[in-house]
Amino acid sequence: MISYLKMEKHVKNYVDDFMNRIIAKNPNEPEFHQAVREVVESLAPYILENPVLQKMKVLERIAEPERVIMFRVPWINDKGEVEINRGYRVQMNSAIGPYKGGIRFHSSVNLSILKFLAFEQTFKNSLTTLPMGGGKGGSDFNPKGKSDNEVMNFCQSFITELSRHIGSNIDVPAGDIGVGGREIGFMFGQYKRLRNEFTGTFTGKGIDWGGSLLRPEATGYGTSYFVQEMLATRNDTVEGKTVTISGSGNVAQYAAQKMTRLGAKVVTLSDSNGYIYDPDGLDEEKIEYVMELKNVFRGRIKEYADRYPSATYYEGQRPWHVKCDIAMPCATQNELDGDDAKALVANGCICVAEGANMPSTPEAIEVFLSHKLLYAPGKASNAGGVATSGLEMSQNSMRIAWSSEEVDAKLHAIMKNIHAACCEYGTEEDGYVNYVKGANIAGFIKVANAMLAQGIV
Ligand code: NDP
């Protein structure tokens, strides 16, 4: 991303024209506009230098989903009442492989959010070097406070419709916010029952029934490996660094675990109600406690402060004003704004690596880039999750299971490759690596070449 204000006039015109058309065609979809704008601002100079991309309208086609499926999900709650949610699957781009991307269950889910996620996913999946197209799905169903039976009823109804549109060579869903091992189990079970076949149509499966070792850990671990790579460009390491993390779900838990194992001190975690600050840092035992609290008891992060007196809970606040060297937003989109970014810079933060998708607002990104922070957008730094899903697909196809050492080595190599690709396309004249630009161009090239080769489809 080049600062919009510093763009040459013809580049600015291209961006404005492109965005005006996107906004007119997709009204009321602010998250989708935001994700497209970030990519168009990065790619505009590259596209203008390559007229065939303009002529063949490659980026225009990437920004138009190949297919959007929207459906009714009726189910019955424990009181015997009928509930109705809305289900979606956005099949964004299949130029380089079957659609691949998570399923999100959260009350905020709407078409705009899923289109932004599916759009980002297309570039991210391309960056992994594995053959996966981009997709994303979900529902406005809120699993919080629901019994296991209600979650199962919902998942079965959701998959009864979605099963018509997915398959191991068509579209392979995975988890995301509100969808973990329990939900993947219920969805896979219903899919298998309807199709009467055992295939790798979902990733994030249990280890005993086709899952990959290290898939749960992969997004948080991969983001941590990416941080190591970024720091290495400045001859620095994670050891001894203070880290703030938001979220306390899948990505946050394993980011905390890996960063701690690499010798950093993680001092915050959060959920949508507030954050905990533990100046002593989280150790293995505290992280195990958080995993049990969130994954087994489905509790709230404030309970951490009841258990550990060294910690304080801050209701209704986010952790970005806590002094740190490294910040890892791992909760949700737009959770870190311009003021938060300024506070991070003022407090001496040197590195921001996104475990979540699009957690930083455009204003925050502008602050990071103008202060030349090491800043990694989610599509690069959190790609380890989908990369390991790709490894799960490979293992399913070959009907073998790799050891966790093998998967970890492949994940590590993929994260290094993504980092190298970002440096190749994102290094600026003064040597600063603009990871936003690097990730967008590197992710785009492979998809664009495939689309050019496959004609107007
Ligand atoms: P989880 O559902 O496991 O955890 C989500 C965490 O974020 C919870 O702590 C949740 O708190 C918090 N959160 C959710 N919504 C909000 C909100 N509106 N405001 C503040 N906090 C919120 O999801 P994941 O850890 O899997 O996903 C987190 C992020 O990482 C998402 O952006 C996702 O798209 C991205 N991601 C996930 C991957 C994966 O493999 N799982 C792969 C790549 C990216 P609460 O309990 O209160 O809702």
Residues whose N, C-alpha, C, O or C-beta is under 5 A from the ligand:
A	BS01	NDP	G175 D176 I177 G178 V179 T219 G247 S248 G249 N250 V251 A252 S270 D271 S272 N273 C330 A331 T332 Q333 G355 A356 N357 N382 G385
